[in-house]
Amino acid sequence: MNKSPLLGLTVLLFSAVAHATTAPVPSINRTVLPIAPEPNQSVVGLRSKDSKGVFPRPVTAPAGAPNVFLIMLDDVGFGASSSFGGAISTPNIQKLADNGLRYNRFHTTAVCSPTRAALITGRNHHTAHTGVVMEMATGYDGYNSLVGKDMATIGEMLKLNGYNTAWFGKNHNVADWESTQAGPFDRWPTGMGFEKFYGFLGGVANNWRPALYDGTTPIEPHVGKPNYNLDYDLADQAISWIQMQKTVAPEKPFLCYIAPGAIHAPQHATPEWIAKYKGKFDQGWDKLREETFARQKQMGIIPADAKLTPRPPEMPSWDSMSDRQKRVMARMMEVAAGQLSQVDYNIGRVLQAIDDLGQTENTLVIFIIGDNGGSGEGTLQGVFNDMNIVSQSTETLDYLEKNMDDMGGWKSSNLYGVPWAWATNTPFQWTKQVASHFGGTRNGLVISWPKGIKARGEIRSQFSHVIDIVPTILEAAGLPQPTSVNGTDQHPIEGTSMVYTFDNAKAEDRRKTQYFEIFGNSGIYHDGWFAGTHPFRLPWSGVGTDVDVLTTKWELYHIDQDFSQAENLAEQMPEKLREMQVRFYAEAAKYNVLPIQTSAAERFGEGIRPSMTGDRKTFSYMAGLKRIPEGTAPPIKNRSWSITTDVTLKGNESGVIATQGGILAGYAFYFEQGKPVFSYSFTNGERWRFISPDPLPAGKHKLVMSFTYDGGGMGKGGKVAITADGKVVAEGHIGRTVPFRFSTEETLDIGEDTGTPVDLSYDVPARFTGELGKVVFDLQ
């Protein structure tokens, strides 16, 4: 019987197709991300009964890969938490330590944005273009604040390897001029591999009234919630996300990164947590440091032969303080302690939720207790408003006493005095910003992973650095370091995995060398030795123009024998010091540290960075536009300027026309019961308010608020005039103005106010009740 030519062709085609679509699945190459799709496994014939459709398999993490719960606190010194010998109770950190490991030679960069860039990329902070905080970026490659696509974050790496990823809390890694709702968003968390982001972009957040983002959408979750608190909110959000993730995809591992603002200024805590520390610090910082040191030795946190470094002569003794000063300063420390315990409690809630889901055994918890040492930015007596340091202003003791009850509340941005920060950095010298000494760079680290770490309650003393966290996570998850991500060749990860320390307390250090540099304060670790500069400037000074870095004094320590950097060997061993200095400059050249810049507050100036404002002199806004960051708002400081708008009134109107900043520094142009008002708040509590004596009648009016700058330098005063339909209705003089920055969190808002009000005669949101036309800023 003859076969049909068509049938023969069909058999031939079917054979070819079937053979082509049943190729073996190749092994997964995870060094190039996204992972290449596997060959199609479908069997395709001319008829459906001869065919079999097979869906592509989704990318999955390696079998047994752990969940990762990464926590980084803010400005918490090595000796602050009870888990590292401190006086502040942190039972949940202690529980983790008892179930895992404590690291007593773990290091950060000495300031926030650089540490955070290093943490998420696994590269040194200058390599990641973040040699300074975002608001102070300069045009040099190591300092421009633009993390490149050749440095994929741990979020991107894990997401492309089958993890769900989320970030809650502080970011502080978006360039100042990229932080608006116009984007670009590729350097926001959701553009860097984190599928969920709920938090704040800048360096600080008011815990009671934070300016948050859900993804890239601005939100004000506190509105209508008088008891709102950010620490509790972040925990709630993380718990909800983890519960949903594990309910819907129980076999899929997660990366949950939580970065609370605690205990960076503003040091905010509920009254209940603050009350737990009433009177607990009346002994003062000198005694607190001695008590902490004794506990650290008793607990084995520090070696038995470690020495307690003395108080620097630039800091006062507790006994030299007056009784009034002691009351104020003890209160500040009580607030800070309350917040640290508050955030420990809330992280404990997340840990409990993970345990309730049966996930504790295979969850790698990495708890970094601070992104640098305790903050020495709060002046010697402490501040009610930390922006005074940037404004180079001071607060009187009378002012601090007057505001004691508001410390820790929404009207404050308080920060304890420098000596408390020094005490929480026991046993080390100096504080945050001082990258040349461990008081600025050494932080407690706790790692717990019951499935992957046999040891319980042990201490590890290998020298490690924040760039080591990414490779540690990758090795624990069974993942290679990627060579290409999203089509971009990757700069090699510069960290070293710490997994080798998990079950071997005596393992030889694998990190042989590590440089440090912030604001010119420089240091180098190599093979048991450390050399560093004496601080160029005091962290609480707020100033510090560029100086010749080649003229500064260096110090030398043999830290394998001198845990706390107590014995400076520079004079006894000049050749060794010279060797270490040469090594530092070699590392500096290698990792984009050059040129070394020692200036500080001057870098806050808005004109030294790219800006969406450019050279514009006129800015027009419509009602309802809000949350415009200060770096992209009209640059009105140190010059004359005006606001012009048309309003239509029905009578007795109230609400905001335009405002920037808040209760601690800023301006507001608004209506109060039909009367136009302009208020200005300086960082030290000085306030000026100009109000029309009479309300404006119903109808349409043209309003102008003009400010005529006195000139003669930065931060000077000026004349204010409010005109309605060409007639002056209020005028006066402002004695001084903010020279650099109102806030690192408050924004420009049109037609309403977010965050905190500039003037307590109203409260947010203070939406304008009349009809508001275009609001035009003119700069002179």
VEXSETOR-104551 format. One line per field, with one value per residue (C-alpha): residue number from 1; residue in one letter; z, y, x. Coordinates in steps of 0.5 Angstrom, whole numbers, plus 500, padded with zeros to 3 digits. Each point is the difference from the previous one (the first is absolute). Layout:
<pts>
seq <- [NUM/...]
type <- [a/...]
pz <- [Z/...]
py <- [Y/...]
px <- [X/...]
</pts>
This chain:
<pts>
seq <- [1/2/3/4/5/6/7/8/9/10/11/12/13/14/15/16/17/18/19/20/21/22/23/24/25/26/27/28/29/30/31/32/33/34/35/36/37/38/39/40/41/42/43/44/45/46/47/48/49/50/51/52/53/54/55/56/57/58/59/60/61/62/63/64/65/66/67/68/69/70/71/72/73/74/75/76/77/78/79/80/81/82/83/84/85/86/87/88/89/90/91/92/93/94/95/96/97/98/99/100/101/102/103/104/105/106/107/108/109/110/111/112/113/114/115/116/117/118/119/120/121/122/123/124/125/126/127/128/129/130/131/132/133/134/135/136/137/138/139/140/141/142/143/144/145/146/147/148/149/150/151/152/153/154/155/156/157/158/159/160/161/162/163/164/165/166/167/168/169/170/171/172/173/174/175/176/177/178/179/180/181/182/183/184/185/186/187/188/189/190/191/192/193/194/195/196/197/198/199/200/201/202/203/204/205/206/207/208/209/210/211/212/213/214/215/216/217/218/219/220/221/222/223/224/225/226/227/228/229/230/231/232/233/234/235/236/237/238/239/240/241/242/243/244/245/246/247/248/249/250/251/252/253/254/255/256/257/258/259/260/261/262/263/264/265/266/267/268/269/270/271/272/273/274/275/276/277/278/279/280/281/282/283/284/285/286/287/288/289/290/291/292/293/294/295/296/297/298/299/300/301/302/303/304/305/306/307/308/309/310/311/312/313/314/315/316/317/318/319/320/321/322/323/324/325/326/327/328/329/330/331/332/333/334/335/336/337/338/339/340/341/342/343/344/345/346/347/348/349/350/351/352/353/354/355/356/357/358/359/360/361/362/363/364/365/366/367/368/369/370/371/372/373/374/375/376/377/378/379/380/381/382/383/384/385/386/387/388/389/390/391/392/393/394/395/396/397/398/399/400/401/402/403/404/405/406/407/408/409/410/411/412/413/414/415/416/417/418/419/420/421/422/423/424/425/426/427/428/429/430/431/432/433/434/435/436/437/438/439/440/441/442/443/444/445/446/447/448/449/450/451/452/453/454/455/456/457/458/459/460/461/462/463/464/465/466/467/468/469/470/471/472/473/474/475/476/477/478/479/480/481/482/483/484/485/486/487/488/489/490/491/492/493/494/495/496/497/498/499/500/501/502/503/504/505/506/507/508/509/510/511/512/513/514/515/516/517/518/519/520/521/522/523/524/525/526/527/528/529/530/531/532/533/534/535/536/537/538/539/540/541/542/543/544/545/546/547/548/549/550/551/552/553/554/555/556/557/558/559/560/561/562/563/564/565/566/567/568/569/570/571/572/573/574/575/576/577/578/579/580/581/582/583/584/585/586/587/588/589/590/591/592/593/594/595/596/597/598/599/600/601/602/603/604/605/606/607/608/609/610/611/612/613/614/615/616/617/618/619/620/621/622/623/624/625/626/627/628/629/630/631/632/633/634/635/636/637/638/639/640/641/642/643/644/645/646/647/648/649/650/651/652/653/654/655/656/657/658/659/660/661/662/663/664/665/666/667/668/669/670/671/672/673/674/675/676/677/678/679/680/681/682/683/684/685/686/687/688/689/690/691/692/693/694/695/696/697/698/699/700/701/702/703/704/705/706/707/708/709/710/711/712/713/714/715/716/717/718/719/720/721/722/723/724/725/726/727/728/729/730/731/732/733/734/735/736/737/738/739/740/741/742/743/744/745/746/747/748/749/750/751/752/753/754/755/756/757/758/759/760/761/762/763/764/765/766/767/768/769/770/771/772/773/774/775/776/777/778/779/780]
type <- [m/n/k/s/p/l/l/g/l/t/v/l/l/f/s/a/v/a/h/a/t/t/a/p/v/p/s/i/n/r/t/v/l/p/i/a/p/e/p/n/q/s/v/v/g/l/r/s/k/d/s/k/g/v/f/p/r/p/v/t/a/p/a/g/a/p/n/v/f/l/i/m/l/d/d/v/g/f/g/a/s/s/s/f/g/g/a/i/s/t/p/n/i/q/k/l/a/d/n/g/l/r/y/n/r/f/h/t/t/a/v/c/s/p/t/r/a/a/l/i/t/g/r/n/h/h/t/a/h/t/g/v/v/m/e/m/a/t/g/y/d/g/y/n/s/l/v/g/k/d/m/a/t/i/g/e/m/l/k/l/n/g/y/n/t/a/w/f/g/k/n/h/n/v/a/d/w/e/s/t/q/a/g/p/f/d/r/w/p/t/g/m/g/f/e/k/f/y/g/f/l/g/g/v/a/n/n/w/r/p/a/l/y/d/g/t/t/p/i/e/p/h/v/g/k/p/n/y/n/l/d/y/d/l/a/d/q/a/i/s/w/i/q/m/q/k/t/v/a/p/e/k/p/f/l/c/y/i/a/p/g/a/i/h/a/p/q/h/a/t/p/e/w/i/a/k/y/k/g/k/f/d/q/g/w/d/k/l/r/e/e/t/f/a/r/q/k/q/m/g/i/i/p/a/d/a/k/l/t/p/r/p/p/e/m/p/s/w/d/s/m/s/d/r/q/k/r/v/m/a/r/m/m/e/v/a/a/g/q/l/s/q/v/d/y/n/i/g/r/v/l/q/a/i/d/d/l/g/q/t/e/n/t/l/v/i/f/i/i/g/d/n/g/g/s/g/e/g/t/l/q/g/v/f/n/d/m/n/i/v/s/q/s/t/e/t/l/d/y/l/e/k/n/m/d/d/m/g/g/w/k/s/s/n/l/y/g/v/p/w/a/w/a/t/n/t/p/f/q/w/t/k/q/v/a/s/h/f/g/g/t/r/n/g/l/v/i/s/w/p/k/g/i/k/a/r/g/e/i/r/s/q/f/s/h/v/i/d/i/v/p/t/i/l/e/a/a/g/l/p/q/p/t/s/v/n/g/t/d/q/h/p/i/e/g/t/s/m/v/y/t/f/d/n/a/k/a/e/d/r/r/k/t/q/y/f/e/i/f/g/n/s/g/i/y/h/d/g/w/f/a/g/t/h/p/f/r/l/p/w/s/g/v/g/t/d/v/d/v/l/t/t/k/w/e/l/y/h/i/d/q/d/f/s/q/a/e/n/l/a/e/q/m/p/e/k/l/r/e/m/q/v/r/f/y/a/e/a/a/k/y/n/v/l/p/i/q/t/s/a/a/e/r/f/g/e/g/i/r/p/s/m/t/g/d/r/k/t/f/s/y/m/a/g/l/k/r/i/p/e/g/t/a/p/p/i/k/n/r/s/w/s/i/t/t/d/v/t/l/k/g/n/e/s/g/v/i/a/t/q/g/g/i/l/a/g/y/a/f/y/f/e/q/g/k/p/v/f/s/y/s/f/t/n/g/e/r/w/r/f/i/s/p/d/p/l/p/a/g/k/h/k/l/v/m/s/f/t/y/d/g/g/g/m/g/k/g/g/k/v/a/i/t/a/d/g/k/v/v/a/e/g/h/i/g/r/t/v/p/f/r/f/s/t/e/e/t/l/d/i/g/e/d/t/g/t/p/v/d/l/s/y/d/v/p/a/r/f/t/g/e/l/g/k/v/v/f/d/l/q]
pz <- [500/498/505/499/499/505/505/499/501/506/503/499/502/507/501/499/504/506/500/500/506/505/501/507/505/501/506/503/499/506/498/495/502/498/500/492/499/499/493/499/502/496/495/494/495/494/505/507/502/497/504/507/503/506/503/502/507/504/503/507/505/501/504/508/499/506/501/502/505/500/505/501/505/500/504/505/504/501/507/500/500/506/495/500/507/500/504/495/501/493/502/493/497/506/498/493/503/505/494/495/500/502/496/504/495/494/497/496/497/505/497/497/493/498/505/497/493/502/503/494/495/503/498/503/501/496/494/501/499/507/504/503/502/494/502/500/493/496/493/501/498/507/503/495/503/494/501/493/496/501/507/501/507/504/499/492/501/504/496/494/503/503/506/502/503/504/503/506/503/499/493/499/494/495/497/502/493/499/506/497/497/493/501/497/505/498/506/504/504/495/495/503/501/506/498/506/503/506/503/499/495/504/506/506/501/505/504/501/493/495/493/497/493/499/494/496/503/505/506/507/504/507/497/505/504/507/503/493/501/494/504/501/493/497/504/498/493/500/504/495/494/503/502/493/496/504/500/492/498/506/497/497/505/501/501/505/502/506/501/506/501/507/503/495/502/501/506/500/505/503/507/503/497/503/507/500/501/504/505/497/497/506/501/494/494/503/505/495/496/506/501/493/499/506/498/493/503/505/493/496/495/501/502/507/498/496/503/501/496/503/499/495/503/495/504/507/506/503/506/497/498/504/503/495/494/503/500/493/498/504/497/493/501/503/494/495/505/499/493/499/505/496/493/503/503/493/496/505/498/493/502/504/494/496/505/500/493/502/496/505/499/493/501/499/505/499/506/499/506/497/493/504/507/505/497/502/496/506/503/506/504/495/496/499/493/496/494/505/498/493/501/504/506/507/505/507/506/502/493/501/507/497/495/505/500/492/499/497/497/493/502/501/496/506/500/507/501/498/506/500/493/503/506/495/496/506/500/494/498/497/496/493/495/502/496/502/507/502/504/493/496/505/501/503/495/502/495/501/496/504/494/497/507/505/505/505/504/498/498/494/499/493/497/495/497/497/493/502/501/493/499/506/498/493/503/505/495/495/495/496/499/494/494/496/502/496/494/504/502/507/504/504/508/504/507/502/503/507/500/501/507/502/503/501/505/499/493/497/498/492/500/500/498/501/499/503/498/502/499/500/506/497/503/497/503/498/503/507/500/499/499/499/500/506/499/495/503/506/498/504/497/493/496/498/493/496/503/498/502/499/506/505/506/499/506/500/504/500/501/500/507/501/499/502/496/507/499/494/497/495/503/502/493/495/495/501/500/493/497/502/498/493/500/501/494/496/502/499/493/499/503/497/507/497/500/508/502/507/499/504/500/494/496/502/495/495/494/500/497/494/501/497/502/495/499/500/504/499/503/499/504/500/507/502/498/506/503/495/504/502/495/494/503/498/503/504/505/501/495/499/497/500/499/496/499/499/505/500/507/503/506/507/496/503/497/497/493/500/506/500/506/507/507/501/494/494/497/499/496/502/502/508/500/494/501/496/505/498/506/500/505/501/502/508/501/498/496/496/498/496/500/497/505/496/496/493/497/496/492/496/503/497/506/500/506/498/504/499/502/505/496/503/500/502/504/501/501/496/499/499/497/499/494/498/494/500/507/506/505/505/500/504/501/501/504/497/495/499/496/497/501/504/501/497/500/500/493/496/499/497/502/506/505/501/506/505/500/500/505/506/498/495/499/494/495/500/493/498/500/495/492/499/493/498/505/497/503/497/502/500]
py <- [500/507/505/507/505/505/494/499/507/501/494/503/507/497/496/506/504/495/499/508/501/494/503/499/505/503/502/507/505/505/505/503/503/500/492/498/497/492/497/499/493/500/494/503/496/502/498/501/493/499/506/502/507/501/507/503/498/507/502/497/501/494/494/502/507/504/506/506/505/506/506/506/505/507/504/494/500/493/501/502/494/495/495/503/502/507/502/500/494/496/493/499/501/496/494/500/500/494/496/502/505/506/504/505/502/502/507/505/506/505/504/498/500/497/494/499/500/495/496/499/499/496/506/505/506/505/494/501/507/502/502/505/501/501/508/501/497/503/499/495/493/497/505/502/495/497/492/497/495/496/499/496/500/494/501/499/494/497/502/497/494/498/504/505/506/506/506/504/506/505/500/506/498/504/506/506/503/493/499/504/497/501/495/497/494/495/502/499/494/497/502/496/493/501/498/504/506/504/505/507/502/505/499/502/499/503/494/503/503/497/502/493/496/494/498/507/502/506/498/503/494/504/504/499/496/504/494/498/498/498/494/497/501/497/494/499/501/495/495/501/499/494/497/501/497/494/499/500/498/496/496/507/503/507/506/505/506/505/506/504/507/499/503/505/507/501/495/499/495/499/503/493/498/506/499/494/503/506/501/495/504/505/497/504/498/498/495/497/499/497/495/498/499/495/496/500/496/496/498/498/505/503/497/500/504/506/507/505/506/507/505/505/507/503/497/502/496/498/503/507/501/504/497/503/497/493/500/502/495/494/501/500/494/497/501/497/494/499/501/494/496/501/498/494/498/501/496/495/500/499/494/497/500/497/494/500/498/494/504/501/494/502/508/503/506/505/506/506/504/507/503/503/502/504/507/506/505/502/505/500/501/497/503/500/501/497/505/505/497/501/507/501/503/498/499/503/496/504/497/493/500/503/495/494/497/500/496/494/502/503/507/498/498/499/496/499/503/498/497/495/498/499/496/495/499/497/498/504/507/505/499/500/504/498/494/500/497/494/505/502/493/494/498/494/494/494/495/494/494/494/495/503/502/494/505/503/507/500/506/501/505/499/507/502/505/502/498/493/499/500/494/497/500/497/494/498/500/496/505/503/507/502/503/503/503/502/501/504/497/500/503/495/499/503/496/494/494/499/493/498/502/497/494/501/506/499/501/504/507/500/508/502/507/505/508/505/507/505/508/499/496/494/493/494/493/495/493/502/507/507/507/506/507/504/503/506/503/499/496/505/507/499/504/498/503/496/499/497/493/499/504/496/496/493/494/493/494/493/498/492/502/506/499/507/504/503/500/505/497/505/503/494/496/506/495/496/506/502/493/500/507/498/494/505/504/494/498/507/500/493/502/507/503/506/506/499/506/502/506/498/505/504/494/500/506/499/503/495/494/499/503/500/507/502/507/502/506/498/494/499/495/498/499/493/499/497/496/504/499/506/498/501/506/507/502/506/500/506/504/504/497/500/496/503/496/502/498/500/500/499/503/498/495/496/496/499/504/498/497/497/496/500/501/500/504/503/505/500/505/498/503/500/502/504/504/498/498/499/496/498/496/499/494/503/501/507/502/506/500/506/500/505/504/499/494/501/501/494/500/500/502/501/498/501/498/503/499/505/497/505/497/500/493/493/499/508/503/504/503/497/503/497/504/499/503/505/502/498/497/497/501/499/498/493/500/494/495/492/500/493/496/500/493/493/497/506/502/506/499/504/501/496/498/493/498/505/507/506/504/497/504/495/492/496/499/507/500/506/501/506/499/500/502/499/501/504/500/506/500/506]
px <- [500/503/501/497/506/497/500/507/502/496/503/507/498/497/506/505/495/500/507/502/495/503/507/503/499/507/503/498/505/499/506/496/493/495/501/499/493/501/499/492/498/494/498/497/497/495/494/499/499/508/502/501/501/505/500/507/502/501/506/501/505/505/497/500/502/499/495/504/498/505/500/504/499/502/506/500/507/503/499/493/496/500/502/506/501/496/495/494/496/499/498/498/507/502/496/502/508/498/498/505/507/502/506/504/505/494/501/496/502/499/494/493/499/507/499/493/503/506/495/495/505/506/505/504/496/504/500/492/501/498/506/495/493/495/499/507/502/506/501/506/499/501/495/494/495/498/501/501/496/507/499/493/497/499/493/501/504/495/494/503/502/493/499/495/503/497/504/496/503/506/503/505/503/496/503/498/497/497/496/494/493/503/505/504/499/505/504/494/499/495/505/505/497/496/493/497/502/497/504/503/506/504/504/495/492/496/498/493/499/504/500/500/500/496/504/501/493/500/496/499/497/500/494/494/504/502/504/504/507/505/504/493/498/506/499/493/501/506/496/494/505/503/494/497/506/501/492/500/507/502/506/503/505/500/505/497/504/498/503/497/502/502/504/502/497/494/501/492/497/493/500/499/507/503/497/504/507/498/506/504/505/501/507/502/504/507/497/496/506/503/494/499/508/499/494/504/505/496/496/506/498/507/507/502/506/496/501/495/502/499/495/503/502/495/494/498/500/493/502/501/493/495/494/496/504/500/493/499/505/498/493/503/504/493/497/505/500/493/500/505/496/494/503/503/493/497/505/498/493/503/504/494/496/505/500/493/500/505/506/505/504/502/500/507/499/506/499/504/500/501/503/506/501/496/499/504/497/495/505/503/493/495/495/493/501/505/500/503/507/499/498/506/495/499/495/500/499/494/497/502/497/493/500/502/493/499/507/498/494/498/502/507/506/504/507/504/506/507/502/494/502/507/498/496/506/503/506/502/502/496/493/497/503/507/502/507/498/495/496/497/501/499/493/497/498/495/499/495/498/498/501/506/504/502/503/495/502/507/504/504/506/502/501/494/497/493/502/500/493/498/505/498/492/502/504/495/495/505/500/506/502/497/505/494/493/495/505/505/507/501/505/503/497/506/497/502/495/500/497/507/499/493/503/507/502/507/500/505/498/499/499/507/499/495/500/496/498/495/501/507/500/504/503/503/499/505/502/499/502/496/503/495/500/499/493/500/494/495/494/496/503/496/505/507/503/505/506/507/499/508/501/495/503/499/500/502/497/501/493/501/503/497/492/498/505/503/507/503/506/502/506/503/499/500/502/494/496/503/499/492/499/503/495/495/501/501/493/497/502/498/493/498/501/505/499/500/495/499/495/493/494/502/499/492/500/495/504/505/496/496/493/493/500/506/500/493/498/492/496/493/496/493/496/500/508/503/506/505/507/504/506/495/496/501/507/498/505/505/496/494/494/492/494/494/493/493/495/492/497/493/502/504/505/505/506/506/502/508/504/507/503/497/499/508/502/496/495/492/496/493/493/497/493/500/507/506/506/507/504/508/503/507/504/501/493/500/493/497/493/497/492/495/496/494/497/500/492/497/502/506/507/507/505/507/505/507/507/505/507/504/507/507/501/496/494/499/493/495/494/493/494/493/496/493/498/506/499/504/496/506/508/506/507/503/506/503/499/502/506/501/494/493/500/502/493/495/497/497/493/495/492/502/505/503/504/501/497/505/495/496/494/498/501/501/497/497/498/498/492/500/501/508/503/507/505/506/507/505/507/504]
</pts>
